[in-house]
Structure formats: C-alpha cells, structure tokens
Amino acid sequence: MNPELRRAVLIPAYRAERTVGGVVARLRELHPDLHVLVVDDGSGDATAENARVAGAQVFSLPTNTGKGSALAAGLMALREQGFQWALAMDSDGQHLPEDASKFLLATFSDTCGLVVGARRLHPGSMPLPRVCSNRLTTALLELQAGTRLWDSQCGYRMYRLEAVAAANVLAMGRFEWESEAMVRIARAGYDVQKVDIATVYGDEGSHIRPWRDTGRFVRLWFRLWRVWWRTR
C-alpha cells in the first residue's frame, strides 16, 4: 500500500453478527496495517462486538437510519482522522476481501474522486432481472453524471474523501445514497475510474426491498434533474 496515501476500509453493517467478524478478520489477515472502520447501523445484536473482536474500530449509531447514513457517518469520521481514501464494502461476504488489494494497491489520477468496483453484468453471473435492473439504472445515472459509471449497484467502491466533501454529498439516506454520491462526485468535476472485481451474488441477508428501493431510485433520479436544472 502506498504509505503516502492514507487509505482505510469502511464497512456499514446492520444485523451482520454472523458475517462481519469474518470479513474484518480476512481483511486484517491480508493487510495487517489496514485501518478498518465498521459503522454499526443500530443493529441491536452482536454486530459491533464481533467486528471489534476481529480488529475493527467500531462506530455505533443509536438507531437504524439506512446504509447511506452509515456510509456518510463513516466517511466523515475517517476524514476527521486524516484519511484520504475510504474503501467501502459490504459486511455480508458478497464483497471478497481478496479484491481489496485491487483498490488499495492501484494508482489513480489526481482528479479521480471515485473508484467503482465493476462486476461482470451478464446472466451467467447473476439473475437476469438483476442484470437488466443494473444496466438500466447505470445508464440512467450515466446520463446525469456525464461519464461512465460501469456498475451503479455495486457498493464495493473507493471514495476520495476530499471529493465527497466538495460534492456536498448528503449525510442521510438508504441504498439510493450510493447512486446520488456517484452523480454528485462526477458533476463536481472528479473523474470516476474502475477496477474489475469478482461477482459474488446471493440474496441471503440482503436488506434490499426491490419495490421500495426502486421507488426511492425513481424519486432520486427526478430530484437530481431538478437540482441540475436550477443550477444551470
């Protein structure tokens, strides 16, 4: 890892007591000097304890406020601690710790604000409805971002903390927060780059609710158009 760039891993977690400890332990095994922050989003179970035992710093929210809120809180905390980049990954094991090195060891441009983990979006890797949904939402968000985004539904991504602050990314939200962050960072003038990662798909432990979260995405998409139109 480049010692001149302070990079940490951020893991938002909600009721992940069965998996978060293993994810943190594997990260620490692969990268012993890596700082790992787990934001426990009001789980009410042993999520925080298991993450701490595995070697993570833990920041607990008193109530469940959503993945976006947990990410925003963690990004802010890491920036205050002097980190420059934060690699966000899920706590359920669907993001392989082995892929972290692709982000952490890579060199990106000085204008890069976001690095997206890009999976292979085809029916051989994930169910066809999810492939179609991902391709559609990615295309719609690319229209607003004005650049390639590759895989808008993958939460395995690395944020330049300066870019998050400059883009005025909101401090609250659920799954739609990640889509808004991508667009805001790109519209703030930062480049979006990618690394290719493994596709690990499964619905076990997922907190996504397709109808509810699709509705949130549609509202987000129209809201962002209104924001850009008013600022033209």
C-alpha positions in Angstrom: 0.0 0.0 0.0 1.3 3.5 -0.9 2.3 4.9 2.5 1.8 8.5 1.2 -1.9 7.9 0.7 -3.8 7.1 3.8 -6.4 4.6 2.9 -8.9 2.8 5.2 -11.8 0.4 4.8 -15.3 1.4 5.7 -17.9 -1.3 6.4 -21.5 -0.3 7.1 -23.2 -3.1 8.9 -26.8 -3.9 10.0 -27.6 -7.1 11.9 -24.4 -8.7 10.4 -23.3 -10.6 13.5 -22.8 -13.8 11.6 -20.6 -12.4 8.8 -18.9 -9.1 9.8 -16.3 -10.7 12.0 -15.1 -13.0 9.2 -14.9 -10.1 6.7 -12.8 -7.9 9.1 -10.6 -10.8 10.1 -9.8 -11.7 6.5 -9.0 -8.1 5.6 -6.7 -7.8 8.6 -5.0 -11.1 7.6 -4.4 -9.8 4.1 -3.5 -6.3 5.1 -2.2 -6.2 8.7 -1.6 -2.5 8.8 -5.0 -1.6 7.3 -7.4 0.5 9.3 -10.9 -0.9 9.3 -13.9 1.1 10.5 -17.3 -0.7 11.0 -20.3 1.5 11.3 -23.0 -0.5 13.2 -26.3 1.0 11.9 -28.4 0.3 15.1 -28.2 -3.4 14.7 -29.2 -4.4 18.3 -27.3 -7.7 18.0 -23.6 -8.7 18.3 -22.5 -6.9 15.1 -20.5 -4.3 16.9 -18.9 -6.7 19.4 -17.9 -9.2 16.7 -16.4 -6.5 14.5 -14.4 -5.1 17.4 -13.1 -8.6 18.4 -11.9 -9.1 14.8 -9.8 -5.9 14.9 -12.0 -3.1 13.6 -12.7 0.3 15.0 -16.4 0.4 15.6 -18.7 3.4 15.5 -22.3 2.6 16.6 -25.4 4.6 15.5 -28.2 4.5 18.1 -30.9 3.6 15.7 -31.1 2.2 12.2 -31.0 5.1 9.7 -30.0 3.3 6.5 -26.9 2.3 4.6 -26.4 5.7 3.1 -26.4 7.4 6.5 -24.0 4.8 7.9 -21.6 5.4 4.9 -21.8 9.2 5.3 -21.1 9.0 9.0 -18.1 6.7 8.4 -16.7 8.8 5.6 -16.9 11.9 7.8 -15.2 10.1 10.7 -12.4 8.8 8.6 -11.7 12.3 7.1 -11.5 13.7 10.6 -8.9 11.0 11.4 -6.8 12.2 8.5 -7.5 9.5 5.9 -7.6 10.5 2.2 -9.5 7.5 0.8 -12.1 5.1 2.1 -12.8 1.7 0.5 -16.5 0.9 1.2 -17.5 -2.7 1.2 -20.5 -4.8 2.5 -20.5 -6.8 5.7 -22.3 -9.9 4.3 -19.4 -11.5 2.5 -20.5 -10.7 -1.1 -17.5 -8.4 -1.5 -14.4 -10.5 -1.4 -11.7 -9.2 0.9 -9.2 -10.5 -1.6 -10.4 -7.9 -4.1 -9.5 -5.1 -1.7 -5.9 -5.1 -2.9 -7.1 -4.1 -6.4 -8.3 -0.8 -5.0 -5.7 -0.3 -2.3 -2.6 -1.0 -4.4 -3.7 0.8 -7.5 -2.6 4.2 -8.6 -5.3 6.6 -9.8 -5.2 10.1 -11.3 -5.0 13.2 -9.2 -8.5 14.1 -10.5 -10.1 10.8 -9.6 -12.8 11.1 -7.0 -14.4 7.7 -7.0 -13.3 4.2 -8.0 -16.1 1.8 -8.8 -15.9 -2.0 -8.4 -17.1 -3.3 -11.8 -18.6 -6.8 -11.9 -19.4 -8.9 -15.0 -23.1 -8.0 -15.7 -24.4 -11.0 -17.6 -26.9 -13.8 -16.7 -24.1 -16.3 -16.1 -23.0 -14.3 -13.1 -26.3 -13.0 -11.6 -30.1 -13.5 -12.3 -31.3 -11.8 -15.5 -33.7 -9.4 -13.7 -30.8 -8.0 -11.7 -28.6 -7.7 -14.8 -31.4 -5.8 -16.6 -32.0 -3.6 -13.5 -28.3 -2.8 -13.1 -27.8 -1.9 -16.7 -30.8 0.3 -16.8 -30.0 2.2 -13.6 -26.4 2.6 -14.6 -27.4 4.0 -18.0 -29.8 6.5 -16.4 -27.3 7.7 -13.9 -24.6 8.0 -16.6 -26.9 10.5 -18.3 -26.8 12.6 -15.2 -23.2 12.1 -14.3 -21.9 12.7 -17.8 -19.4 9.9 -17.6 -19.1 6.1 -17.5 -20.2 4.5 -14.2 -19.9 0.8 -15.2 -21.8 -0.8 -12.2 -24.0 1.6 -10.3 -25.4 -1.0 -8.0 -22.1 -2.3 -6.6 -21.3 -1.0 -3.2 -17.7 -2.1 -3.4 -16.1 1.2 -4.2 -13.4 3.7 -3.0 -14.1 7.3 -2.3 -11.7 10.2 -2.2 -12.8 11.9 1.0 -12.0 15.3 -0.4 -14.3 14.7 -3.3 -17.1 13.6 -1.1 -16.8 16.8 0.9 -16.5 19.0 -2.2 -19.5 17.3 -3.9 -21.7 18.1 -0.9 -22.9 14.5 -0.7 -25.9 14.3 1.7 -25.4 12.9 5.2 -28.6 10.9 5.2 -30.1 8.2 3.0 -30.5 4.5 2.4 -29.5 2.5 -0.7 -30.2 5.3 -3.1 -27.5 7.4 -1.3 -24.8 5.5 -3.2 -26.3 6.4 -6.6 -26.6 10.0 -5.6 -23.0 10.1 -4.4 -21.7 8.8 -7.8 -23.6 11.5 -9.7 -22.7 14.3 -7.3 -19.0 13.5 -7.3 -18.9 13.3 -11.1 -20.8 16.5 -11.5 -18.4 18.2 -9.1 -15.7 17.6 -11.7 -14.0 14.5 -10.4 -13.1 11.5 -12.6 -14.8 8.1 -12.0 -12.5 5.1 -12.6 -13.0 1.4 -12.1 -11.3 -1.8 -11.1 -12.7 -5.2 -12.1 -13.9 -7.4 -9.2 -15.4 -10.8 -8.8 -19.2 -11.3 -9.0 -20.5 -12.9 -5.8 -24.3 -13.0 -5.9 -26.8 -14.1 -3.4 -29.9 -12.8 -1.7 -29.1 -14.2 1.8 -29.0 -11.5 4.4 -29.9 -8.7 1.9 -31.7 -5.7 3.3 -32.8 -4.5 -0.2 -36.5 -4.3 -0.8 -37.0 -4.2 -4.6 -40.2 -2.3 -4.9 -39.5 0.2 -2.1 -35.9 0.8 -3.2 -36.9 1.1 -6.9 -39.3 3.8 -5.9 -36.6 5.7 -4.0 -34.4 5.5 -7.1 -37.0 6.9 -9.3 -37.6 9.8 -6.9 -33.9 10.4 -6.7 -33.4 10.4 -10.4 -36.1 13.1 -11.0 -34.9 15.1 -8.0 -31.3 15.2 -9.3 -32.6 16.5 -12.7 -34.4 19.3 -10.9 -31.2 20.2 -8.9 -29.1 20.4 -12.1 -31.7 22.4 -14.0 -31.9 25.0 -11.2 -28.2 25.4 -11.2 -27.7 25.7 -14.9 
